[in-house]
Amino acid sequence: MSDTSTRPRSSDTLPAKAPGLPVPVAPQPAESAHRDLDRTLRAIMAHYTAGTSPHATATAWSDWALHLMRAPGRQLELVERAAQNAADVWSLALLGTPEDGTLPFKPKSYDHRFTNAGWQKMPFLLWEQGFLATADFWEEATKELRGAHKHNTDRVAFMLRQMLDMASPSNFPWLNPEILEAIRETRGKNLTDGFRHFLNDTSHALSHTPPEPVEGFEVGENIACTPGEVIFRNELFELIQYAPQTDKVRAEPVLIVPAWIMKYYILDLSPQNSLINYLVGQGHTVFAISWTNPGPEMANYGLEDYRKTGIMTALDEVSRVLPGQKVHACGYCLGGTLLSIAAATMARDGDDRLASITLLAAQTDFTEAGELLLFLDESQVAFLEDMMWDQGYLAQPQMAGAFAAIRAEDLIWTHAVRRYLMGLEERATDMTVWNGDTTRMPARMHSEYLRGLFLENRLSAGRFAVEGRVIALKDITAPMFVVGTETDHIAPWHSVYKVKLFTENDLRFVLTKGGHNGGIVSEPGHRKRHYRIGHRKVGARYQGPDDWLKLHEQKEGSWWEEWAAWLDQHSGEEIAPPKMGRSLAKAPGTYIFQK
């Protein structure tokens, strides 16, 4: 996959691979040492800026500010907007809430900071409306500006939103009616409990130690507990074969390819909401990849290693257990992206072992990848590369911070207020336990992913090469089942939907309620769940996502049942369960416990 690798000068190239061993350090010429000094200084700076490039930030601000300075007409529009917003707030202060209860400003649908009834009373209502009026003004001020690069104006809008969120009245005990009520009811105990939570969380963050295990949610006992065996292991992954739960099974097995930025058991949580357990119970022979949690010794592993030593090796092992049978392959998040690459490569090379391909919240085109793109330009990627060059990997907390910042109102500030100012203990769930079970990403692989896919969008642009030859998604002929989620801020559904632009095969697209994880973990019986499903036949014309949404009615229930029926439709007759492969360990294996 030479085209996807970063090709820096010799001084910047990562050392050769040495699985399980320290990375050798070769003697360097003076020129290389000078450049490494630069990289070291940038890596040190990256640790203090959470991986954010100061140059990229300054460029965005200057581009927006300089273009706004030479646009007096736009400035007058903003003055009028500010005056109107101020008038709306003063009208509310002097005249009170209108009889119809309509307020001039409303929080976003995902913003839960002002849901408490106390915010509807004065003076709290005035503070809430004043804050939302200010946010509205700055949102207008950072809209697309003629001559300025949209990426820069969007980044400024994002940074301003982060600043405003810090100053929200909901963050201050004396301005938040919910906190004041808690202080009265508990006589201040909520603040002492919150301070204890703060000290505990800070201690774990500084010591880089995981939080204490949550009783009732032990990996291998209550979660990730679907019975099975590890039948293969190499330096990258363990392959788990799950024990049959039915007398007969479908002839074609299912291979699960999870993302490597998360532990695989998001698809095998508690038995009642485990997608893997559900599939086994529906009469499928299921295999799942459990990726290793890489350290600095794996710094030089790239996307090609994960494709070839990962997916293709797993597929070979599945074929050894069930020789001659085609395989239903399912990829989640980045695992789905890599599965698309593997499937296109197989199609190019005449490998027809895939019976079908399922992509769960997985992108193949990255031009509409949402606000994550705000973190990516040449300066930013180079800055991250230097940080990874120094430590050999990207730590999950460094990624999680970017994901959470996109929805800081809910994912950061609402959480902080409830835990540190309300003194509330978080109710443990299997998903929160999984979410705290962090992983890392090898430096080279993450660099290739950011550059080749996010930054340069090579896969859908026809410039992604595997083993020296370009691959094309349109070569895939196996039927596809693609799932997007309505409120996904990591893989926005419009971006997931774009796989339709670059494929010509039979394809079912599902849009389901929920976010990146909650929408996928949507088991039958889950309350208040719905989805839409559509079918694109081979050779059908392209239909845009908004048109598709209008034409497909909402259905109540879980998309899992639709998928199970679709898998049955693309499977052969039932057979006796195959023998289990040679057991190396009981499921969920050993890699899942790596910290």
C-alpha positions as CSV (number, residue, x, y, z in Angstrom):
1,M,0.0,0.0,0.0
2,S,2.9,2.3,-0.9
3,D,0.7,5.2,-2.0
4,T,-0.9,5.5,1.5
5,S,2.3,5.8,3.4
6,T,3.8,9.0,4.5
7,R,7.0,9.4,2.5
8,P,9.2,11.8,4.5
9,R,12.9,12.3,4.0
10,S,15.2,9.6,5.4
11,S,15.6,11.5,8.7
12,D,11.8,11.3,9.3
13,T,11.3,7.7,8.4
14,L,10.2,5.4,11.2
15,P,12.6,2.5,12.1
16,A,12.0,-0.9,10.6
17,K,9.4,-3.2,12.2
18,A,10.4,-5.4,15.1
19,P,7.3,-6.9,16.6
20,G,7.6,-7.4,20.3
21,L,11.1,-5.8,20.5
22,P,12.3,-2.3,21.2
23,V,12.7,-0.2,18.1
24,P,16.4,-0.1,17.1
25,V,18.0,3.3,16.8
26,A,20.5,3.7,14.0
27,P,23.4,6.2,13.9
28,Q,22.1,9.4,12.3
29,P,23.9,12.0,10.2
30,A,24.1,15.6,11.6
31,E,21.4,16.8,9.2
32,S,19.1,14.1,10.5
33,A,19.9,15.0,14.1
34,H,19.0,18.6,13.4
35,R,15.7,17.7,12.0
36,D,15.0,15.3,14.9
37,L,15.7,18.2,17.2
38,D,12.9,20.1,15.5
39,R,10.6,17.2,15.7
40,T,11.4,16.6,19.4
41,L,10.6,20.3,20.2
42,R,7.3,20.1,18.3
43,A,6.4,16.8,20.0
44,I,7.0,18.4,23.4
45,M,4.8,21.3,22.4
46,A,2.1,18.9,21.2
47,H,1.9,17.3,24.7
48,Y,1.0,20.8,26.1
49,T,-1.4,21.7,23.4
50,A,-3.3,18.3,23.4
51,G,-2.0,17.7,19.9
52,T,-3.4,21.0,18.4
53,S,-1.1,22.8,16.1
54,P,-0.6,26.5,17.1
55,H,0.2,27.4,13.5
56,A,-3.0,25.9,12.2
57,T,-4.9,27.8,14.9
58,A,-3.2,31.1,14.2
59,T,-3.8,30.7,10.4
60,A,-7.5,30.1,10.9
61,W,-7.9,33.2,13.2
62,S,-5.9,35.5,10.9
63,D,-7.7,34.3,7.7
64,W,-11.2,35.0,9.3
65,A,-10.2,38.3,11.0
66,L,-8.5,39.8,8.0
67,H,-11.3,39.0,5.6
68,L,-13.9,40.3,8.0
69,M,-11.9,43.6,8.5
70,R,-12.2,44.4,4.7
71,A,-15.9,43.6,4.6
72,P,-17.7,46.7,6.0
73,G,-21.1,45.4,4.6
74,R,-20.7,42.2,6.6
75,Q,-19.7,44.2,9.7
76,L,-22.9,46.2,9.4
77,E,-24.9,43.0,9.2
78,L,-23.3,41.7,12.4
79,V,-23.9,45.0,14.2
80,E,-27.6,44.7,13.2
81,R,-27.6,41.1,14.4
82,A,-26.1,42.1,17.8
83,A,-28.6,44.9,18.2
84,Q,-31.5,42.6,17.4
85,N,-30.3,39.9,19.8
86,A,-29.8,42.5,22.6
87,A,-33.3,43.9,22.0
88,D,-34.8,40.4,22.3
89,V,-33.0,39.8,25.6
90,W,-34.0,43.3,27.0
91,S,-37.6,42.7,25.9
92,L,-37.6,39.5,27.8
93,A,-36.1,41.2,30.9
94,L,-38.6,44.1,30.8
95,L,-41.8,42.4,29.6
96,G,-41.3,38.8,30.8
97,T,-42.0,35.6,28.9
98,P,-44.6,36.1,26.1
99,E,-48.0,34.6,26.6
100,D,-47.4,31.9,24.0
101,G,-44.3,30.8,25.9
102,T,-42.1,31.3,22.8
103,L,-38.5,32.3,23.6
104,P,-36.2,34.1,21.1
105,F,-33.4,31.6,21.5
106,K,-33.3,27.8,21.9
107,P,-30.4,25.4,22.7
108,K,-29.4,22.8,20.2
109,S,-31.2,19.5,20.4
110,Y,-28.2,17.7,21.9
111,D,-27.5,20.5,24.4
112,H,-29.0,19.3,27.8
113,R,-27.5,22.0,30.0
114,F,-30.8,24.0,30.3
115,T,-33.4,21.2,30.6
116,N,-34.1,21.7,34.3
117,A,-37.3,23.6,35.0
118,G,-35.5,26.1,37.1
119,W,-34.1,27.7,33.9
120,Q,-37.6,28.9,33.0
121,K,-37.7,31.2,36.0
122,M,-36.2,34.6,36.4
123,P,-33.4,35.5,36.7
124,F,-32.1,32.2,35.4
125,L,-34.1,32.5,32.2
126,L,-32.5,35.8,31.5
127,W,-29.0,34.4,31.9
128,E,-29.8,31.4,29.7
129,Q,-31.2,33.6,27.0
130,G,-28.3,36.1,27.2
131,F,-25.8,33.2,26.8
132,L,-27.7,31.7,23.8
133,A,-28.0,35.2,22.2
134,T,-24.2,35.6,22.5
135,A,-23.7,32.1,21.0
136,D,-26.1,33.0,18.2
137,F,-24.2,36.1,17.3
138,W,-20.9,34.4,17.1
139,E,-22.3,31.6,15.1
140,E,-23.5,34.2,12.6
141,A,-20.2,36.0,12.7
142,T,-18.2,32.9,11.7
143,K,-20.4,31.8,8.9
144,E,-18.8,31.4,5.4
145,L,-17.0,34.7,4.5
146,R,-16.3,35.6,0.9
147,G,-12.6,35.1,0.2
148,A,-11.8,33.3,3.4
149,H,-11.2,29.5,3.4
150,K,-14.3,27.8,4.7
151,H,-12.1,25.3,6.7
152,N,-10.6,28.3,8.6
153,T,-14.0,30.0,9.3
154,D,-15.4,26.7,10.5
155,R,-12.4,26.2,12.7
156,V,-12.8,29.7,14.2
157,A,-16.5,29.0,14.8
158,F,-15.6,25.8,16.6
159,M,-13.0,27.4,18.8
160,L,-15.3,30.3,19.7
161,R,-18.0,27.7,20.6
162,Q,-15.5,26.0,23.0
163,M,-14.7,29.4,24.6
164,L,-18.4,30.2,25.0
165,D,-19.1,26.8,26.5
166,M,-16.6,27.5,29.2
167,A,-18.5,30.7,30.1
168,S,-21.9,29.1,30.1
169,P,-24.0,30.1,33.2
170,S,-24.7,26.4,33.7
171,N,-21.1,25.9,34.8
172,F,-21.2,28.2,37.8
173,P,-23.0,27.1,41.0
174,W,-24.3,30.6,41.8
175,L,-25.9,30.9,38.3
176,N,-27.3,27.4,37.9
177,P,-30.7,26.8,39.6
178,E,-30.2,23.0,39.6
179,I,-27.0,23.3,41.5
180,L,-28.4,25.9,44.0
181,E,-31.4,23.5,44.6
182,A,-28.9,20.6,45.3
183,I,-27.0,22.8,47.7
184,R,-30.1,23.6,49.6
185,E,-31.3,20.0,49.7
186,T,-27.9,18.4,50.7
187,R,-26.6,21.4,52.7
188,G,-23.6,21.5,50.5
189,K,-22.8,17.8,50.5
190,N,-23.1,17.8,46.7
191,L,-20.1,20.1,46.4
192,T,-17.9,18.0,48.8
193,D,-18.9,14.8,46.9
194,G,-18.1,16.5,43.6
195,F,-14.7,17.7,44.9
196,R,-14.0,14.1,45.9
197,H,-14.9,12.9,42.4
198,F,-12.7,15.6,40.9
199,L,-9.7,14.6,43.0
200,N,-10.2,10.9,42.1
201,D,-10.5,11.6,38.4
202,T,-7.5,13.9,38.4
203,S,-5.4,11.3,40.2
204,H,-6.2,8.7,37.5
205,A,-5.6,11.1,34.7
206,L,-2.2,12.2,36.0
207,S,-1.1,8.7,36.9
208,H,-2.4,7.2,33.6
209,T,-4.2,4.5,35.5
210,P,-7.6,3.2,34.6
211,P,-10.5,3.7,37.0
212,E,-11.4,1.0,39.5
213,P,-13.4,-2.0,37.9
214,V,-17.2,-1.6,38.2
215,E,-18.9,-4.4,40.1
216,G,-21.3,-6.3,37.9
217,F,-19.5,-5.3,34.7
218,E,-16.4,-7.5,34.5
219,V,-15.0,-8.3,31.1
220,G,-15.4,-12.0,30.4
221,E,-17.9,-12.4,33.2
222,N,-20.8,-10.0,32.6
223,I,-19.7,-8.3,29.4
224,A,-17.8,-9.8,26.4
225,C,-19.0,-13.1,27.7
226,T,-20.5,-14.8,24.7
227,P,-19.0,-18.4,24.8
228,G,-16.2,-19.1,22.4
229,E,-12.5,-19.9,21.8
230,V,-9.5,-18.0,20.6
231,I,-8.4,-20.2,17.6
232,F,-5.6,-18.0,16.2
233,R,-3.2,-15.4,17.4
234,N,-0.5,-13.3,15.9
235,E,1.1,-10.0,16.8
236,L,-1.8,-7.9,15.6
237,F,-5.0,-9.8,16.6
238,E,-6.7,-12.8,18.2
239,L,-9.4,-14.5,16.2
240,I,-12.4,-15.7,18.3
241,Q,-14.7,-18.4,17.1
242,Y,-18.0,-18.4,19.0
243,A,-19.7,-21.6,20.2
244,P,-22.9,-22.5,18.4
245,Q,-26.2,-21.9,20.2
246,T,-28.5,-23.7,17.7
247,D,-28.7,-27.2,16.3
248,K,-28.3,-26.0,12.7
249,V,-26.3,-23.0,11.4
250,R,-26.2,-21.1,8.1
251,A,-23.4,-22.5,5.9
252,E,-21.7,-19.1,5.5
253,P,-19.9,-17.8,8.6
254,V,-19.8,-14.1,9.7
255,L,-16.5,-12.4,10.3
256,I,-16.6,-9.3,12.5
257,V,-13.9,-6.6,11.9
258,P,-14.0,-4.0,14.6
259,A,-12.1,-0.7,14.7
260,W,-8.7,-0.8,16.2
261,I,-9.3,2.4,18.1
262,M,-11.6,0.6,20.4
263,K,-11.9,-2.8,22.1
264,Y,-14.0,-5.1,20.0
265,Y,-16.5,-5.9,22.7
266,I,-18.7,-2.8,21.9
267,L,-20.3,-5.5,19.7
268,D,-20.4,-8.0,22.6
269,L,-21.6,-6.1,25.6
270,S,-24.1,-7.7,28.0
271,P,-25.8,-10.8,26.6
272,Q,-29.1,-9.0,26.0
273,N,-27.5,-6.2,23.9
274,S,-24.6,-8.1,22.3
275,L,-24.7,-8.0,18.5
276,I,-22.4,-11.1,18.4
277,N,-24.5,-13.0,20.9
278,Y,-27.6,-12.1,18.8
279,L,-26.0,-13.4,15.6
280,V,-25.0,-16.7,17.2
281,G,-28.5,-17.1,18.6
282,Q,-29.9,-16.5,15.1
283,G,-28.0,-19.5,13.8
284,H,-24.8,-18.0,12.4
285,T,-21.2,-19.2,12.9
286,V,-19.5,-16.0,14.1
287,F,-15.8,-15.1,14.2
288,A,-14.5,-11.8,15.6
289,I,-11.1,-10.1,15.4
290,S,-9.8,-8.8,18.7
291,W,-7.0,-6.3,17.9
292,T,-3.9,-6.0,20.1
293,N,-3.4,-2.7,22.1
294,P,-0.1,-1.6,20.4
295,G,2.8,0.0,22.2
296,P,5.8,1.9,20.9
297,E,7.4,-1.3,19.6
298,M,4.6,-1.4,16.9
299,A,5.2,2.2,15.8
300,N,6.0,1.1,12.2
301,Y,2.8,-1.0,11.6
302,G,0.7,0.5,8.8
303,L,-2.7,0.2,7.1
304,E,-1.3,-2.5,4.9
305,D,-0.2,-4.6,7.9
306,Y,-3.7,-4.3,9.3
307,R,-5.2,-5.3,6.0
308,K,-2.9,-8.2,5.2
309,T,-1.7,-9.5,8.6
310,G,-5.1,-8.6,10.0
311,I,-8.2,-9.0,7.8
312,M,-6.8,-11.3,5.2
313,T,-5.1,-13.6,7.7
314,A,-8.4,-13.8,9.7
315,L,-10.2,-14.7,6.5
316,D,-7.7,-17.4,5.8
317,E,-8.2,-18.9,9.2
318,V,-12.0,-18.8,8.8
319,S,-11.6,-20.6,5.6
320,R,-9.5,-23.3,7.3
321,V,-12.4,-23.9,9.7
322,L,-15.0,-23.9,7.0
323,P,-13.2,-24.7,3.7
324,G,-14.9,-23.7,0.5
325,Q,-17.5,-21.5,2.2
326,K,-18.0,-17.9,1.4
327,V,-17.9,-15.4,4.3
328,H,-20.3,-12.6,5.4
329,A,-17.8,-9.8,6.4
330,C,-18.9,-7.1,8.8
331,G,-16.8,-4.0,9.6
332,Y,-17.5,-1.4,12.2
333,C,-16.2,2.2,12.1
334,L,-12.6,2.2,10.9
335,G,-12.8,-1.6,10.7
336,G,-15.5,-1.0,8.0
337,T,-13.2,1.4,6.1
338,L,-10.4,-1.2,6.1
339,L,-12.8,-3.9,5.2
340,S,-13.9,-1.8,2.2
341,I,-10.2,-1.6,1.1
342,A,-9.7,-5.3,1.6
343,A,-12.9,-6.1,-0.4
344,A,-12.0,-3.8,-3.3
345,T,-8.5,-5.4,-3.4
346,M,-10.1,-8.9,-3.3
347,A,-12.4,-7.9,-6.2
348,R,-9.5,-6.5,-8.2
349,D,-7.5,-9.7,-7.7
350,G,-10.4,-12.2,-8.4
351,D,-10.8,-13.4,-4.8
352,D,-14.5,-14.1,-4.5
353,R,-14.6,-15.5,-0.9
354,L,-17.0,-12.7,0.4
355,A,-20.7,-13.6,0.4
356,S,-21.7,-10.1,1.5
357,I,-20.2,-7.0,3.1
358,T,-21.8,-5.1,6.0
359,L,-20.6,-1.6,7.0
360,L,-21.6,-0.2,10.4
361,A,-21.1,3.6,10.8
362,A,-18.1,3.3,8.4
363,Q,-16.9,5.9,5.9
364,T,-15.4,5.2,2.5
365,D,-15.4,8.9,1.4
366,F,-14.2,11.6,3.7
367,T,-15.3,14.9,2.1
368,E,-18.3,15.2,4.5
369,A,-16.7,13.6,7.5
370,G,-18.1,16.3,9.8
371,E,-16.3,18.4,12.4
372,L,-13.5,16.0,12.7
373,L,-12.1,17.5,9.5
374,L,-11.6,20.8,11.5
375,F,-8.7,19.0,13.2
376,L,-7.0,18.1,10.0
377,D,-4.8,20.1,7.6
378,E,-1.2,19.7,6.7
379,S,0.1,21.6,9.7
380,Q,-2.2,19.7,12.1
381,V,-1.3,16.3,10.7
382,A,2.4,17.0,10.7
383,F,2.1,18.2,14.3
384,L,0.3,14.9,15.3
385,E,2.9,12.9,13.4
386,D,5.7,14.5,15.4
387,M,3.9,13.7,18.7
388,M,3.4,10.0,17.5
389,W,7.0,9.9,16.3
390,D,8.1,10.8,19.8
391,Q,5.9,8.2,21.7
392,G,5.3,5.6,18.9
393,Y,1.5,5.7,19.0
394,L,-1.5,7.9,19.5
395,A,-3.1,7.3,22.9
396,Q,-6.9,6.9,23.0
397,P,-7.4,9.8,25.5
398,Q,-5.8,12.1,22.8
399,M,-8.4,10.9,20.3
400,A,-11.3,10.9,22.8
401,G,-10.6,14.6,23.6
402,A,-11.2,15.5,19.9
403,F,-14.4,13.4,19.7
404,A,-15.8,14.9,22.9
405,A,-15.0,18.5,21.9
406,I,-17.3,18.2,18.9
407,R,-20.2,17.9,21.4
408,A,-18.6,19.7,24.3
409,E,-22.0,21.0,25.5
410,D,-23.2,17.5,26.4
411,L,-20.1,15.3,26.4
412,I,-17.8,17.6,28.5
413,W,-19.7,20.3,30.3
414,T,-23.0,18.6,31.2
415,H,-20.9,15.6,32.5
416,A,-18.6,17.9,34.5
417,V,-21.4,19.8,36.1
418,R,-23.3,16.7,37.2
419,R,-20.2,14.9,38.5
420,Y,-18.2,17.8,40.1
421,L,-20.9,20.3,41.1
422,M,-24.0,18.2,41.6
423,G,-21.9,15.4,43.2
424,L,-23.7,12.7,41.3
425,E,-22.2,9.3,40.7
426,E,-22.4,8.2,37.1
427,R,-24.7,5.2,36.7
428,A,-22.5,2.4,35.4
429,T,-23.5,0.7,32.2
430,D,-21.8,-1.9,30.1
431,M,-21.2,0.9,27.5
432,T,-19.6,3.3,29.9
433,V,-17.3,0.6,31.1
434,W,-16.3,-0.2,27.5
435,N,-15.9,3.5,26.8
436,G,-13.3,3.8,29.6
437,D,-11.3,0.8,28.3
438,T,-8.9,2.7,26.2
439,T,-6.6,1.7,23.3
440,R,-3.8,3.1,21.2
441,M,-3.0,3.4,17.5
442,P,0.4,2.8,15.9
443,A,2.1,5.9,14.7
444,R,2.5,4.9,11.0
445,M,-0.9,3.4,10.7
446,H,-2.6,6.5,12.1
447,S,-0.4,8.8,9.9
448,E,-1.4,6.9,6.8
449,Y,-5.0,6.9,7.8
450,L,-5.1,10.7,8.4
451,R,-3.2,11.5,5.2
452,G,-4.3,8.9,2.7
453,L,-8.0,8.9,3.7
454,F,-9.1,11.9,5.7
455,L,-6.7,14.6,4.3
456,E,-6.4,13.4,0.7
457,N,-9.5,11.2,0.3
458,R,-7.6,8.7,-1.9
459,L,-10.0,5.8,-1.6
460,S,-13.0,7.3,-3.3
461,A,-10.8,9.6,-5.5
462,G,-9.3,6.5,-7.3
463,R,-5.8,7.2,-5.9
464,F,-5.6,4.5,-3.2
465,A,-3.0,1.8,-4.1
466,V,-2.6,-1.6,-2.6
467,E,0.6,-3.5,-3.4
468,G,1.4,-0.9,-6.0
469,R,-1.9,-0.9,-7.9
470,V,-4.9,1.3,-7.5
471,I,-8.1,-0.2,-6.2
472,A,-11.7,0.8,-7.0
473,L,-14.8,0.4,-4.8
474,K,-16.9,-0.1,-7.9
475,D,-15.2,-3.4,-8.5
476,I,-17.0,-4.9,-5.5
477,T,-19.9,-7.1,-6.6
478,A,-20.8,-8.8,-3.3
479,P,-24.1,-7.3,-1.9
480,M,-23.7,-4.7,0.8
481,F,-25.7,-3.7,3.9
482,V,-24.7,-0.2,5.1
483,V,-25.8,1.3,8.4
484,G,-25.6,5.0,9.3
485,T,-26.9,6.6,12.6
486,E,-28.9,9.8,12.8
487,T,-26.8,11.7,15.4
488,D,-23.3,10.3,14.6
489,H,-20.7,13.0,15.1
490,I,-17.8,10.7,14.3
491,A,-19.1,9.2,11.0
492,P,-22.0,11.5,10.0
493,W,-24.6,9.5,8.1
494,H,-24.4,11.7,5.0
495,S,-20.8,10.7,4.8
496,V,-21.6,7.0,5.3
497,Y,-24.3,7.2,2.7
498,K,-21.8,8.3,0.1
499,V,-20.6,4.7,-0.4
500,K,-23.6,4.7,-2.9
501,L,-21.7,7.1,-5.2
502,F,-18.7,4.8,-5.6
503,T,-20.3,1.3,-5.8
504,E,-22.6,-0.3,-8.3
505,N,-23.6,-3.5,-6.5
506,D,-26.9,-4.5,-4.8
507,L,-27.0,-2.3,-1.6
508,R,-29.3,-1.9,1.4
509,F,-28.9,1.4,3.3
510,V,-30.3,1.7,6.9
511,L,-30.5,5.0,8.8
512,T,-31.1,4.2,12.5
513,K,-31.8,6.3,15.6
514,G,-28.8,7.0,17.9
515,G,-25.2,8.0,17.7
516,H,-22.0,6.3,16.6
517,N,-22.2,3.6,19.3
518,G,-25.8,3.8,20.6
519,G,-27.3,3.5,17.2
520,I,-25.3,0.3,16.4
521,V,-26.0,-1.3,19.8
522,S,-29.8,-1.2,19.1
523,E,-31.1,-4.6,20.1
524,P,-34.7,-5.8,19.5
525,G,-36.8,-4.6,22.4
526,H,-34.8,-1.4,23.0
527,R,-37.3,1.3,23.8
528,K,-38.0,4.1,21.4
529,R,-35.9,2.9,18.6
530,H,-36.6,3.4,14.9
531,Y,-34.9,3.1,11.5
532,R,-35.4,3.6,7.8
533,I,-34.3,1.1,5.1
534,G,-33.9,1.4,1.4
535,H,-32.8,-0.9,-1.4
536,R,-30.6,0.1,-4.3
537,K,-30.6,-2.5,-7.1
538,V,-27.7,-3.1,-9.4
539,G,-27.5,-0.4,-12.1
540,A,-30.0,2.0,-10.3
541,R,-29.4,5.7,-10.6
542,Y,-27.9,7.6,-7.6
543,Q,-30.3,9.2,-5.2
544,G,-29.0,12.0,-2.8
545,P,-29.3,11.4,1.0
546,D,-31.9,14.1,1.6
547,D,-34.1,12.8,-1.2
548,W,-33.6,9.3,0.2
549,L,-34.7,10.4,3.6
550,K,-37.9,12.0,2.3
551,L,-38.9,8.8,0.4
552,H,-38.3,6.2,3.1
553,E,-40.7,6.0,6.0
554,Q,-39.7,5.5,9.6
555,K,-40.1,2.1,11.0
556,E,-40.3,1.3,14.7
557,G,-38.0,-1.3,16.2
558,S,-34.4,-2.6,15.7
559,W,-32.5,-2.7,12.5
560,W,-30.8,-5.9,13.8
561,E,-33.9,-7.9,12.6
562,E,-33.6,-6.4,9.1
563,W,-30.0,-7.4,9.0
564,A,-30.6,-10.9,10.2
565,A,-33.3,-11.4,7.5
566,W,-30.9,-10.0,4.9
567,L,-28.1,-12.3,5.9
568,D,-30.5,-15.2,5.7
569,Q,-31.5,-14.1,2.2
570,H,-27.9,-14.2,1.1
571,S,-27.0,-17.4,2.8
572,G,-27.3,-21.1,1.7
573,E,-29.0,-24.0,3.4
574,E,-28.5,-24.7,7.1
575,I,-25.8,-27.3,8.1
576,A,-24.6,-28.9,11.3
577,P,-22.4,-26.5,13.3
578,P,-18.7,-26.7,12.2
579,K,-16.1,-28.0,14.7
580,M,-14.3,-25.4,16.7
581,G,-10.8,-24.5,15.7
582,R,-7.8,-25.3,17.9
583,S,-8.3,-23.5,21.2
584,L,-5.6,-21.2,22.4
585,A,-7.7,-19.6,25.1
586,K,-11.3,-19.1,26.2
587,A,-13.2,-16.1,24.7
588,P,-12.8,-13.1,25.1
589,G,-9.1,-14.0,24.8
590,T,-6.0,-12.2,26.2
591,Y,-5.6,-9.1,24.0
592,I,-8.8,-7.6,25.3
593,F,-7.2,-7.2,28.8
594,Q,-4.1,-5.3,27.5
595,K,-3.8,-1.8,29.1
